[in-house]
Amino acid sequence: MIHIIDYEMGNLGSIQNMLKKLGAPSVVTSSPDEILKAKQLILPGVGGFFKGMDQLAKLNLIQPLKEKAQDPESHLLGICLGMQLLTDYSEEGDREGLGIISAKTIRFQFEGDQKRLKVPHIGWNFIDVQKENPYFPIYEKENRYYFVHSYHVQVENNEDCLARSEYGIEFDSIIQRGNNLGAQFHPEKSHKFGIAFFKRWLKETGALQ
């Protein structure tokens, strides 16, 4: 059973529908006890970092998420804002994050000719897979996903970066430490590419045979 975390900041219905299409049962929850029992967790997110951390604190979810991040038998997937919340810190509201993956979240800042680029970064973009992993085969040439974000992640250790993307500058679009994975894009809005990613993640975590 996949547990989708509801902290009033996520696109829950689309994710649940895609999981259902793949034959993976899921439940939406904001219960700390349920989260501590879960083996596969998805932390979605749309909106601001500061409010996101406030909501997690309000629902007493910060400590359970940190505990699950240390559990070798559990798998945590952060999507968009959910990925950014896994980092140590964000410039957005000058706020500490969950500190699950050593990284910082910073705003897109463009100079010169790149000032024509709009923020937020909205639309389809490619990912450049940096190393072998079970979620994004390095041999696939057409890795396109749908992005919506004004801030981007920069990992401290390059070993924690699975893929990068480019929008004026290069940024870390997929990050991982242990069983904790973050995707800056929205797989639930990325059609066949998002479906393929979810299928691989579900198989890797044991939620799907």
C-alpha positions as CSV (number, residue, x, y, z in Angstrom):
1,M,0.0,0.0,0.0
2,I,1.5,3.3,-1.1
3,H,0.9,6.2,1.4
4,I,0.5,9.6,-0.2
5,I,1.1,12.3,2.4
6,D,-1.6,15.0,2.6
7,Y,-0.3,18.2,4.1
8,E,-2.7,20.4,2.1
9,M,0.0,21.3,-0.5
10,G,-0.1,18.5,-3.1
11,N,-1.7,17.3,-6.3
12,L,-3.0,14.1,-4.6
13,G,-5.8,13.0,-7.0
14,S,-3.6,12.9,-10.1
15,I,-0.9,10.8,-8.3
16,Q,-3.5,8.4,-6.9
17,N,-5.2,8.0,-10.3
18,M,-1.9,7.2,-12.0
19,L,-1.0,4.6,-9.3
20,K,-4.4,3.0,-9.7
21,K,-3.8,2.8,-13.4
22,L,-0.6,0.9,-12.7
23,G,-2.4,-1.5,-10.3
24,A,-0.8,-0.1,-7.1
25,P,-3.2,0.5,-4.3
26,S,-2.7,3.8,-2.3
27,V,-4.1,5.7,0.6
28,V,-4.0,9.5,1.3
29,T,-3.0,10.2,4.9
30,S,-1.9,12.9,7.3
31,S,-1.5,10.5,10.2
32,P,1.9,10.3,11.8
33,D,1.2,6.8,13.0
34,E,0.2,5.7,9.6
35,I,3.3,7.2,8.1
36,L,5.5,5.4,10.6
37,K,4.0,2.1,9.5
38,A,4.3,2.7,5.8
39,K,6.9,1.1,3.5
40,Q,6.4,3.3,0.4
41,L,5.7,7.0,0.9
42,I,5.1,9.8,-1.6
43,L,5.5,13.5,-0.5
44,P,3.9,15.5,-3.3
45,G,3.9,19.3,-3.3
46,V,2.7,22.5,-5.0
47,G,3.4,25.9,-3.6
48,G,5.9,27.6,-1.3
49,F,8.6,26.0,0.8
50,F,7.9,28.0,3.9
51,K,4.3,27.1,4.0
52,G,5.1,23.5,3.2
53,M,7.4,23.2,6.2
54,D,4.8,25.0,8.4
55,Q,2.1,22.5,7.3
56,L,4.3,19.5,8.1
57,A,5.1,21.0,11.5
58,K,1.4,21.7,12.2
59,L,0.5,18.1,11.4
60,N,3.4,16.7,13.5
61,L,4.8,15.0,10.4
62,I,8.4,16.3,10.5
63,Q,9.8,13.7,12.9
64,P,8.0,10.7,11.4
65,L,9.4,11.6,8.0
66,K,12.9,12.0,9.3
67,E,12.5,8.6,11.0
68,K,11.3,6.9,7.8
69,A,14.2,8.4,5.9
70,Q,16.5,6.5,8.1
71,D,14.6,3.2,7.8
72,P,16.4,0.9,5.3
73,E,13.1,-1.0,4.6
74,S,11.2,2.2,3.6
75,H,11.1,4.3,0.5
76,L,10.3,8.0,0.3
77,L,9.7,9.9,-2.9
78,G,9.4,13.7,-2.9
79,I,7.8,15.3,-5.9
80,C,8.4,19.0,-6.9
81,L,8.0,20.9,-3.7
82,G,8.2,17.6,-1.9
83,M,11.7,17.1,-3.3
84,Q,12.7,20.6,-2.2
85,L,11.4,19.9,1.3
86,L,13.9,17.0,1.5
87,T,16.8,19.5,1.3
88,D,18.6,21.3,4.2
89,Y,17.5,24.8,3.5
90,S,15.6,27.1,1.0
91,E,16.1,30.7,0.1
92,E,12.3,30.9,-0.1
93,G,11.5,32.3,3.3
94,D,15.0,31.6,4.6
95,R,13.7,28.3,6.0
96,E,15.3,25.0,7.1
97,G,14.0,21.9,5.4
98,L,13.8,18.2,6.5
99,G,17.6,17.7,5.9
100,I,17.1,14.3,4.5
101,I,19.4,14.9,1.5
102,S,22.2,17.4,1.8
103,A,21.3,20.2,-0.6
104,K,19.9,23.7,-0.8
105,T,17.0,25.1,-2.7
106,I,17.7,28.4,-4.5
107,R,15.8,30.7,-6.8
108,F,16.4,30.9,-10.5
109,Q,18.5,34.0,-11.1
110,F,19.3,35.0,-14.7
111,E,21.7,37.5,-16.1
112,G,22.5,38.9,-19.6
113,D,20.6,37.2,-22.5
114,Q,19.1,34.7,-20.1
115,K,17.0,37.4,-18.4
116,R,14.4,36.7,-21.2
117,L,13.7,33.3,-19.4
118,K,10.6,33.4,-17.4
119,V,10.3,32.3,-13.8
120,P,8.7,30.0,-12.9
121,H,10.1,27.4,-15.2
122,I,7.0,25.9,-16.7
123,G,6.7,23.2,-19.4
124,W,8.4,20.1,-20.8
125,N,12.2,19.6,-20.3
126,F,14.7,16.9,-20.6
127,I,16.7,15.2,-17.9
128,D,20.4,14.2,-18.4
129,V,21.0,11.0,-16.3
130,Q,24.3,11.2,-14.6
131,K,24.8,7.6,-13.4
132,E,23.2,4.2,-13.6
133,N,20.1,3.8,-11.5
134,P,16.9,1.7,-11.6
135,Y,14.5,4.6,-12.1
136,F,15.9,6.4,-15.2
137,P,17.9,4.2,-17.5
138,I,21.0,6.0,-18.7
139,Y,20.5,4.7,-22.3
140,E,17.1,6.3,-22.8
141,K,17.5,9.3,-25.1
142,E,14.0,10.7,-24.7
143,N,13.6,11.5,-21.0
144,R,11.1,14.4,-21.1
145,Y,9.1,15.5,-18.1
146,Y,6.8,18.4,-17.1
147,F,8.2,21.0,-14.7
148,V,6.7,23.9,-12.7
149,H,9.1,25.6,-10.3
150,S,10.7,28.9,-9.4
151,Y,13.4,27.4,-7.2
152,H,15.9,24.7,-8.0
153,V,17.9,22.3,-6.0
154,Q,21.7,22.1,-5.7
155,V,23.2,19.1,-3.9
156,E,26.3,19.3,-1.8
157,N,27.6,15.9,-2.9
158,N,27.4,15.1,-6.6
159,E,26.9,11.4,-5.6
160,D,23.4,12.4,-4.5
161,C,22.5,13.7,-8.0
162,L,20.9,11.1,-10.4
163,A,20.0,13.6,-13.2
164,R,20.3,17.2,-14.2
165,S,18.3,19.5,-16.4
166,E,18.9,22.9,-18.0
167,Y,16.9,26.1,-17.8
168,G,19.3,28.9,-18.3
169,I,21.5,27.2,-15.9
170,E,22.1,23.5,-15.0
171,F,20.2,22.3,-12.0
172,D,19.7,19.0,-10.1
173,S,16.4,17.6,-11.2
174,I,16.5,14.1,-9.6
175,I,18.3,13.5,-6.3
176,Q,18.7,10.4,-4.1
177,R,20.3,9.4,-0.9
178,G,19.7,5.8,0.2
179,N,16.0,5.0,-0.3
180,N,15.0,8.7,-0.4
181,L,14.4,10.0,-3.9
182,G,13.4,13.4,-5.2
183,A,12.0,14.4,-8.6
184,Q,11.7,18.1,-9.4
185,F,9.2,17.4,-12.2
186,H,5.6,16.2,-12.0
187,P,5.5,12.6,-13.1
188,E,1.7,12.6,-12.7
189,K,1.6,15.2,-15.5
190,S,4.3,13.7,-17.7
191,H,2.2,11.2,-19.6
192,K,4.0,8.0,-20.8
193,F,7.3,9.2,-19.3
194,G,5.8,9.7,-15.9
195,I,4.0,6.4,-16.1
196,A,7.3,4.6,-16.9
197,F,9.0,6.3,-14.0
198,F,6.3,5.4,-11.5
199,K,6.3,1.8,-12.7
200,R,10.0,1.5,-12.2
201,W,9.8,3.1,-8.7
202,L,7.0,0.8,-7.7
203,K,8.9,-2.3,-8.8
204,E,12.1,-1.1,-7.1
205,T,10.3,-0.5,-3.8
206,G,8.5,-3.8,-3.9
207,A,5.0,-2.3,-4.3
208,L,4.6,-3.8,-7.8
209,Q,5.7,-7.2,-9.1
